[in-house]
Amino acid sequence: MLRPELFQVVAADDYKVKLYYDNGRIKLYDCRWILSQKGVFDKIKSVDNFKNLCTIMNGTLAWDISGCRDPYNCIDICPDTVYDESEEIKNEFRT
């Protein structure tokens, strides 16, 4: 089974990211684990960087740390991990 395509991400102050998929699902991925990591993750530990650099690159949740949309100079999370470990939330637009 093919994984749905991620088409929008919205990062929040609590280090969670709302994920919008092309199958109509909306999921919430908790990124608070990043706060305990070292190395490359230091660049997105400030809530401003976490929110402002959050995007989709390489088909998954990512942070554009170079500011150049360089798919090799970003922090990205395995798309299967993001999809499988995120919590499905109610689509506020469905009836």
C-alpha positions as a Markdown table, in Angstrom:
| # | Residue | x | y | z |
|---|---|---|---|---|
| 1 | Met | 0.0 | 0.0 | 0.0 |
| 2 | Leu | 1.3 | 3.4 | -0.9 |
| 3 | Arg | 1.7 | 6.0 | 1.7 |
| 4 | Pro | -0.5 | 9.1 | 1.2 |
| 5 | Glu | 1.3 | 12.2 | 0.0 |
| 6 | Leu | 1.9 | 15.0 | 2.5 |
| 7 | Phe | 0.9 | 18.3 | 1.0 |
| 8 | Gln | 0.8 | 20.8 | 4.0 |
| 9 | Val | 2.4 | 21.1 | 7.4 |
| 10 | Val | 1.7 | 23.6 | 10.2 |
| 11 | Ala | 4.0 | 23.8 | 13.2 |
| 12 | Ala | 2.9 | 25.0 | 16.6 |
| 13 | Asp | 4.5 | 26.5 | 19.7 |
| 14 | Asp | 4.2 | 23.2 | 21.5 |
| 15 | Tyr | 6.6 | 21.4 | 19.0 |
| 16 | Lys | 3.8 | 19.6 | 17.4 |
| 17 | Val | 3.1 | 19.7 | 13.6 |
| 18 | Lys | -0.3 | 19.3 | 12.0 |
| 19 | Leu | 0.1 | 17.2 | 8.8 |
| 20 | Tyr | -2.3 | 17.3 | 5.9 |
| 21 | Tyr | -2.4 | 14.3 | 3.5 |
| 22 | Asp | -3.9 | 13.8 | 0.1 |
| 23 | Asn | -6.2 | 11.0 | 1.4 |
| 24 | Gly | -8.1 | 13.6 | 3.5 |
| 25 | Arg | -6.4 | 12.6 | 6.7 |
| 26 | Ile | -5.1 | 15.2 | 9.1 |
| 27 | Lys | -2.5 | 14.0 | 11.6 |
| 28 | Leu | -0.6 | 15.5 | 14.5 |
| 29 | Tyr | 3.1 | 14.6 | 14.9 |
| 30 | Asp | 4.7 | 15.3 | 18.3 |
| 31 | Cys | 8.3 | 16.6 | 17.8 |
| 32 | Arg | 9.1 | 17.2 | 21.5 |
| 33 | Trp | 11.6 | 14.4 | 21.3 |
| 34 | Ile | 13.8 | 16.8 | 19.3 |
| 35 | Leu | 14.4 | 18.9 | 22.4 |
| 36 | Ser | 16.5 | 16.0 | 23.9 |
| 37 | Gln | 18.6 | 15.5 | 20.8 |
| 38 | Lys | 22.0 | 16.9 | 20.1 |
| 39 | Gly | 23.8 | 17.9 | 16.9 |
| 40 | Val | 21.8 | 18.9 | 13.9 |
| 41 | Phe | 18.6 | 19.2 | 15.9 |
| 42 | Asp | 20.1 | 22.1 | 17.9 |
| 43 | Lys | 19.2 | 24.3 | 14.9 |
| 44 | Ile | 15.5 | 23.8 | 15.4 |
| 45 | Lys | 15.3 | 23.8 | 19.2 |
| 46 | Ser | 14.2 | 27.4 | 19.4 |
| 47 | Val | 10.4 | 27.6 | 18.8 |
| 48 | Asp | 10.8 | 30.3 | 16.2 |
| 49 | Asn | 13.2 | 28.2 | 14.1 |
| 50 | Phe | 11.1 | 25.1 | 14.7 |
| 51 | Lys | 8.0 | 26.9 | 13.3 |
| 52 | Asn | 9.5 | 29.1 | 10.6 |
| 53 | Leu | 11.8 | 26.5 | 9.0 |
| 54 | Cys | 9.2 | 23.7 | 9.0 |
| 55 | Thr | 8.2 | 22.6 | 5.5 |
| 56 | Ile | 7.9 | 19.6 | 3.3 |
| 57 | Met | 11.1 | 18.5 | 1.6 |
| 58 | Asn | 12.0 | 15.1 | 0.2 |
| 59 | Gly | 8.3 | 14.2 | 0.4 |
| 60 | Thr | 8.2 | 14.4 | 4.2 |
| 61 | Leu | 8.2 | 16.7 | 7.2 |
| 62 | Ala | 11.4 | 18.7 | 7.2 |
| 63 | Trp | 13.1 | 21.9 | 8.3 |
| 64 | Asp | 14.9 | 24.0 | 5.7 |
| 65 | Ile | 17.9 | 24.9 | 7.7 |
| 66 | Ser | 19.8 | 26.4 | 4.8 |
| 67 | Gly | 17.0 | 28.6 | 3.6 |
| 68 | Cys | 17.7 | 27.6 | 0.1 |
| 69 | Arg | 15.3 | 24.7 | -0.3 |
| 70 | Asp | 18.3 | 22.4 | -0.7 |
| 71 | Pro | 17.0 | 18.8 | -0.2 |
| 72 | Tyr | 20.5 | 17.8 | 1.0 |
| 73 | Asn | 20.9 | 20.5 | 3.6 |
| 74 | Cys | 17.8 | 20.0 | 5.6 |
| 75 | Ile | 16.5 | 18.1 | 8.6 |
| 76 | Asp | 13.9 | 15.6 | 7.5 |
| 77 | Ile | 12.1 | 12.8 | 9.3 |
| 78 | Cys | 11.4 | 9.4 | 7.7 |
| 79 | Pro | 8.0 | 9.7 | 6.0 |
| 80 | Asp | 6.9 | 6.3 | 7.3 |
| 81 | Thr | 7.8 | 7.3 | 10.9 |
| 82 | Val | 5.9 | 10.6 | 10.6 |
| 83 | Tyr | 2.8 | 8.9 | 9.2 |
| 84 | Asp | 2.8 | 5.9 | 11.5 |
| 85 | Glu | 3.7 | 7.7 | 14.7 |
| 86 | Ser | 1.4 | 10.6 | 14.3 |
| 87 | Glu | -2.1 | 10.8 | 15.8 |
| 88 | Glu | -5.0 | 11.2 | 13.6 |
| 89 | Ile | -7.2 | 14.2 | 14.4 |
| 90 | Lys | -10.6 | 15.1 | 13.3 |
| 91 | Asn | -10.9 | 17.0 | 10.0 |
| 92 | Glu | -12.7 | 20.1 | 11.1 |
| 93 | Phe | -14.1 | 20.6 | 7.5 |
| 94 | Arg | -15.8 | 17.2 | 7.2 |
| 95 | Thr | -19.4 | 16.8 | 8.2 |
